[in-house]
């Protein structure tokens, strides 16, 4: 029961600190760390690297989303019969 309460508090702390990726994967990462017998520093390093990776991906995607670029067409879609020819005869 105490472990459940502690895990619940950890989830709440992660949510409040806006560590959403860590919050999502916390239980699984704790189990993996226990199985691999990671030191506290190694566990914390992996956990924070996970969050930094998620935030970096979010900030790289944000300008693309805000620019509202149209969806990407594949070469096959752009050369289909419904589109006009690129070179007129």
C-alpha positions as CSV (number, residue, x, y, z in Angstrom):
1,X,0.0,0.0,0.0
2,X,2.9,2.4,0.8
3,X,4.5,1.8,-2.6
4,X,1.2,2.6,-4.4
5,X,0.9,5.8,-2.4
6,X,4.5,6.8,-3.2
7,X,3.9,6.1,-6.9
8,X,0.8,8.2,-6.8
9,X,2.7,11.1,-5.3
10,X,5.5,10.7,-7.9
11,X,2.9,10.9,-10.6
12,X,1.4,14.0,-9.1
13,X,4.8,15.7,-8.8
14,X,5.6,14.9,-12.4
15,X,2.3,16.3,-13.5
16,X,2.7,19.5,-11.4
17,X,6.3,19.9,-12.8
18,X,4.9,19.3,-16.3
19,X,7.1,16.3,-16.8
20,X,4.5,14.5,-18.9
21,X,6.7,12.0,-20.6
22,X,8.2,10.9,-17.3
23,X,4.8,10.7,-15.7
24,X,3.6,8.5,-18.5
25,X,6.5,6.0,-18.3
26,X,7.4,6.2,-14.6
27,X,6.2,2.9,-13.5
28,X,7.8,1.0,-16.3
29,X,11.1,2.8,-15.9
30,X,11.1,2.1,-12.1
31,X,10.7,-1.6,-12.8
32,X,13.4,-1.6,-15.4
33,X,15.8,0.2,-13.1
34,X,15.1,-2.3,-10.3
35,X,15.8,-5.2,-12.7
36,X,19.0,-3.7,-14.0
37,X,20.1,-2.6,-10.6
38,X,20.8,1.0,-11.8
39,X,22.4,3.5,-9.5
40,X,20.3,6.5,-8.6
41,X,22.4,8.8,-10.8
42,X,22.0,6.5,-13.9
43,X,18.2,6.1,-13.3
44,X,17.8,9.9,-13.0
45,X,20.0,10.4,-16.1
46,X,17.8,8.1,-18.2
47,X,14.6,9.6,-16.9
48,X,15.6,13.2,-17.5
49,X,17.0,12.3,-21.0
50,X,13.6,10.8,-21.8
51,X,11.9,14.1,-20.9
52,X,14.5,16.3,-22.7
53,X,14.0,14.2,-25.8
54,X,10.2,14.6,-25.7
55,X,10.5,18.3,-25.1
56,X,13.0,18.7,-27.9
57,X,10.8,16.8,-30.4
58,X,7.9,19.0,-29.3
59,X,9.8,22.2,-29.9
60,X,11.0,21.0,-33.3
61,X,7.5,20.1,-34.4
62,X,5.8,23.3,-33.1
63,X,7.0,25.7,-35.8
64,X,6.0,23.3,-38.5
65,X,2.5,22.9,-37.0
66,X,2.2,26.7,-36.5
67,X,3.1,27.3,-40.2
68,X,0.2,25.1,-41.2
69,X,2.0,23.6,-44.2
70,X,-0.2,21.4,-46.3
71,X,0.2,17.7,-46.1
72,X,3.1,16.2,-48.0
73,X,2.4,14.6,-51.4
74,X,4.3,11.6,-52.5
75,X,5.8,11.5,-56.0
76,X,3.2,8.9,-57.0
77,X,0.3,11.1,-55.8
78,X,1.7,14.2,-57.6
79,X,2.1,12.3,-60.9
80,X,-1.4,10.6,-60.9
81,X,-3.7,11.1,-63.8
82,X,-5.9,13.5,-61.9
83,X,-3.2,16.2,-61.8
84,X,-2.3,18.2,-64.9
85,X,1.0,17.2,-66.7
86,X,4.1,19.0,-65.5
87,X,5.4,19.5,-69.1
88,X,2.9,20.4,-71.8
89,X,3.5,19.0,-75.3
